[in-house]
């Protein structure tokens, strides 16, 4: 029995003896020059080993090495490409008898890595490779390589190596740092306090991984901590994670997020993984809180990645937003085809500030992403949204005369708005809104179809029901040049004008059924040039309505009564002029809308007008010529049929919101007197015959007429 035990122990004694001989007789530091030469030959860089290579016996067998560095060429940010202060590797001997290579804990302390790109595009990773050698050296190296190849082929233990099992008890990375600097792009990122711990793992078994780091990205500062259980398999598609949690913080000049959390319950290919993301912090002056959850499916084929039941609730608090507290909710299902670079989003739902949208969209990733969407909303109330915004306070500041002169001398140079972003867009879609309200105007069944394609914005369709009528509109904005150009066409048919204007303006200047056609174009979006450069045509056609604010028949009667010296009695008649038809064509150019064909027809009057309206200052200068075609008695006044067929001019001036009406009665009385003289001459002709037709008589009559009114 003792002999058998001795026989069994012989291999162990031999291994221990061989190991003791190796440790006692072999000094690993003697290999330093060889290691340096090999590294320099392979990389062209100098390897520095300042510390000693030492055997370790506690707590396990292994070796350690002190400070080691691989140099950078001159001119880069740091002298070393890679550097570490200390490295320790443990090795278990006993598993070797079972065809197992068991590497103990690998510890690397104080490691640093630098990636630096100069302004000329040269990187410190360039030109790493074999050193150029002389022909003799090359020949010797070739012969040596041939011998080694033959030797390797003769002693190749590939079949045996396949039977070995390699395990690693763990990796520990402490106090590491990474510098990534690109002088050409003007960027610099520095990661410090990097620590990583990986527990014992082998293929097919679970291992624990934890890490943390801090990053300085210039204007941004980040910190990241994480932990997960991972299963490293023989192939990547069989790898998996579980109990994964990351926490992070982020800050820059205006944003600060101290608490960002990301977690995955488990992840494996061809299985659904549940993911959550939470973040709280400050964006500018707003407090932000976000909570998102979704399920992720990644197939082994890596073709179509899917997301389902995505739900994100985001709350924002602070000044300048509706009610100083807004909660926005978004949900969708999506899929992304990695082969086609095609993202598809379905069951899209957006909700914020009592406004809801539903729809779908897609994105095809090209040089310019191609975005397509369809959205629908049951109700949008812009007025209600604006009412929730904080109202600006009027501040009265007392200024001296000197300050006023300084302000007057300061001129602000206007520039075109920056629309360059439109050149990088390829977006097209439609929005349908059941009920829409803006500026108190109410619309129903709103449909808009528009696109933005490389700098050209097109509204190809806009249709809405509007106050018993409808509005249709198309528009184009071309922003490809420095000065944008635009066209705009609008058609309003059968709209009840009075309730529309009352809702929008609080009062109605015109009543009736309105039809308006607008066709305009222009260039420049600068505020001073926007209206000035408008040109085109606007046509108005109203039926069965009234012009509010002026009662032309009453104005004629009272003015005529004053001229005749009659007492003017008060009237309870409404301040409006009825019409059966009102039409006009306005031609827009250089800030003015001119017309020569204003026509209004009513049972009492025939009106023709002309003039201009300045749509920059919103003032008017119109001359309306009225002709009485029937008795005015019907509107409650005295019968003044003696003004029948006399053209009565009315001048309209002032602001559009508060126009002024002036009856130019001098011309009226001249016409009236001339008619009376003509009737007198006719009576004289009847009595005295042709004698009265003498030119001297007519000349005397004209002089009398001029004398009365000049």
Secondary structure as UniProt FT lines:
FT   HELIX           2..25
FT   HELIX           28..31
FT   HELIX           32..43
FT   STRAND          47..49
FT   STRAND          53..56
FT   STRAND          62..65
FT   STRAND          68..71
FT   TURN            74..75
FT   STRAND          80..84
FT   STRAND          86..92
FT   HELIX           94..98
FT   STRAND          100..109
FT   STRAND          112..117
FT   TURN            119..120
FT   TURN            124..127
FT   HELIX           135..154
FT   HELIX           158..161
FT   TURN            162..163
FT   STRAND          165..182
FT   TURN            183..186
FT   STRAND          187..198
FT   TURN            203..204
FT   STRAND          206..216
FT   STRAND          221..231
FT   HELIX           236..238
FT   STRAND          240..251
FT   STRAND          255..268
FT   TURN            269..270
FT   STRAND          272..283
FT   TURN            284..285
FT   STRAND          286..297
FT   TURN            300..301
FT   STRAND          304..317
FT   TURN            319..320
FT   HELIX           322..324
FT   STRAND          325..337
FT   TURN            338..341
FT   STRAND          342..352
FT   TURN            353..354
FT   STRAND          355..364
FT   STRAND          370..381
FT   HELIX           382..387
FT   HELIX           401..409
FT   HELIX           420..424
FT   STRAND          426..438
FT   TURN            439..440
FT   STRAND          441..453
FT   TURN            454..455
FT   STRAND          456..466
FT   TURN            467..468
FT   STRAND          469..478
FT   STRAND          485..496
FT   HELIX           497..505
FT   STRAND          510..523
FT   HELIX           527..530
FT   TURN            531..533
FT   STRAND          535..548
FT   HELIX           552..563
FT   TURN            564..565
FT   STRAND          576..589
FT   TURN            590..591
FT   STRAND          592..601
FT   STRAND          605..614
FT   TURN            615..618
FT   STRAND          619..628
FT   HELIX           633..635
FT   HELIX           641..643
FT   STRAND          647..655
FT   TURN            657..658
FT   STRAND          659..663
FT   HELIX           665..688
FT   HELIX           689..693
FT   HELIX           695..709
//
